[in-house]
Amino acid sequence: MFKMDVVKRTIDAYEDLAEEYSKTRPGVDAIKDVLDFFIDNLKGKEILEIGCGPGRDAKYLSEHKHPL
C-alpha cells in the first residue's frame, strides 16, 4: 500500500506543477543545440524519452524523424 501512496503523490505533484513548468519552458530554443548534437550522434533509430515533462523535447525529436 505504501508504494501506491508514493506513486499517487508523485502523480499529484506532477499534475500540480505541469502548467507552471510548461509556461516557464515553452520551447526547445534554449536546448536546441544539445538536442541536435544528440540527434547527430545517435547510433540507433529509436529513442526512449523518460520524464519528458510537457513533451517539448519529445515533440522536437519526433519531428526530426526519430520514433520515441
C-alpha positions as CSV (number, residue, x, y, z in Angstrom):
1,M,0.0,0.0,0.0
2,F,2.9,2.4,0.8
3,K,4.2,2.1,-2.8
4,M,0.8,3.2,-4.3
5,D,0.7,6.2,-2.0
6,V,4.2,7.3,-3.2
7,V,3.1,6.9,-6.8
8,K,-0.1,8.8,-6.2
9,R,1.7,11.7,-4.5
10,T,4.2,11.8,-7.4
11,I,1.4,11.9,-10.0
12,D,-0.4,14.6,-8.0
13,A,2.8,16.7,-7.7
14,Y,3.4,16.5,-11.5
15,E,-0.2,17.5,-12.1
16,D,0.1,20.5,-9.8
17,L,3.3,21.7,-11.4
18,A,2.8,20.8,-15.0
19,E,1.1,24.0,-16.2
20,E,3.6,26.3,-14.5
21,Y,6.5,24.2,-15.7
22,S,5.2,24.4,-19.2
23,K,4.9,28.2,-19.1
24,T,8.5,28.6,-17.9
25,R,9.9,26.2,-20.6
26,P,7.8,27.0,-23.7
27,G,10.1,25.7,-26.4
28,V,13.3,23.9,-27.2
29,D,15.3,27.1,-28.2
30,A,17.4,27.0,-25.0
31,I,18.5,23.4,-25.6
32,K,18.1,23.0,-29.3
33,D,21.9,22.7,-29.8
34,V,22.0,19.9,-27.2
35,L,19.2,18.0,-28.9
36,D,20.7,18.5,-32.3
37,F,24.1,17.2,-31.0
38,F,22.2,14.2,-29.5
39,I,20.4,13.5,-32.8
40,D,23.7,13.8,-34.8
41,N,25.4,11.3,-32.6
42,L,22.5,8.9,-32.2
43,K,23.7,5.3,-33.0
44,G,20.2,3.7,-33.1
45,K,16.9,4.7,-34.6
46,E,14.7,4.7,-31.6
47,I,14.7,6.9,-28.5
48,L,13.2,6.2,-25.1
49,E,12.3,9.6,-23.6
50,I,11.6,9.3,-19.8
51,G,10.4,12.2,-17.8
52,C,9.7,14.4,-20.7
53,G,7.6,17.0,-18.7
54,P,5.3,18.8,-21.1
55,G,6.7,16.9,-24.1
56,R,8.6,19.7,-25.8
57,D,11.8,17.6,-26.2
58,A,9.8,14.5,-27.4
59,K,8.0,16.7,-29.9
60,Y,11.2,18.1,-31.3
61,L,12.8,14.6,-31.5
62,S,9.7,13.1,-33.2
63,E,9.5,16.0,-35.7
64,H,13.1,15.1,-36.7
65,K,12.1,11.6,-37.7
66,H,13.1,9.8,-34.6
67,P,10.5,7.4,-33.2
68,L,10.0,7.6,-29.5
